[in-house]
């Protein structure tokens, strides 16, 4: 069975059994009908995924893999904040009449900063250090910029990545690991979506830097299940679990900016029936 399924199931059970219910409290999210969207939440959830052993896509239901990768490339490769550059409608609710989501996500990654070695944006700085200073403990990308929060349509949920290189003790090969920090995670709609995206990112960076993909550690400050998602979650985690799919990346690509959605694929992916008409809190 997929280790990702086990992690997801155990996290959901922990939230449902030991979490805090926000019902009756002042909350920002609401449903389309205007009623408050309450949650059962758990603070400080930490999940570890060994990307060297399996790719952590859920088998309880199918993950929209190509759409996940498309949004990841929109943020980290195109460094865009405009939904007109995105081949999906994920961000339509937060975009203005011109398609902008403000100074959020990709916008922050394209801002250039001065370093002793020259000017880099955050993505290029990460790549530079992984290639030239792989054992640095300062390889971080951060999108939660307080000076610009008032100009963001939505504060970034998955907001920072800390990269750390170790060595394969048997072969001596460099291994790329990362910590994904997330302030808030809607467990049903977005948890595995983010895990899949940032697993792909680790694989991308490892591949172009001549490294192996190691661990992705997902740190969530507020992992929550919305009130209207509880019965869906309970049904979902009772489903059969299948083996993890096989992840493929085009290793002929040596430039981070040359990857396209077609350079990634999941095979031998067995999964349960898709969950339809999930209510989304806004």
Secondary structure as UniProt FT lines:
FT   HELIX           3..18
FT   STRAND          20..21
FT   TURN            23..24
FT   TURN            32..33
FT   STRAND          39..50
FT   TURN            51..53
FT   HELIX           65..76
FT   HELIX           83..85
FT   TURN            90..91
FT   HELIX           92..94
FT   TURN            97..98
FT   HELIX           106..110
FT   STRAND          113..115
FT   TURN            116..117
FT   STRAND          118..120
FT   HELIX           122..132
FT   TURN            134..135
FT   STRAND          139..142
FT   HELIX           146..151
FT   STRAND          158..167
FT   TURN            169..171
FT   STRAND          174..186
FT   HELIX           187..191
FT   HELIX           192..208
FT   TURN            209..210
FT   STRAND          212..226
FT   HELIX           227..229
FT   HELIX           230..236
FT   TURN            237..238
FT   STRAND          246..249
FT   TURN            251..252
FT   HELIX           256..258
FT   HELIX           261..263
FT   STRAND          264..267
//
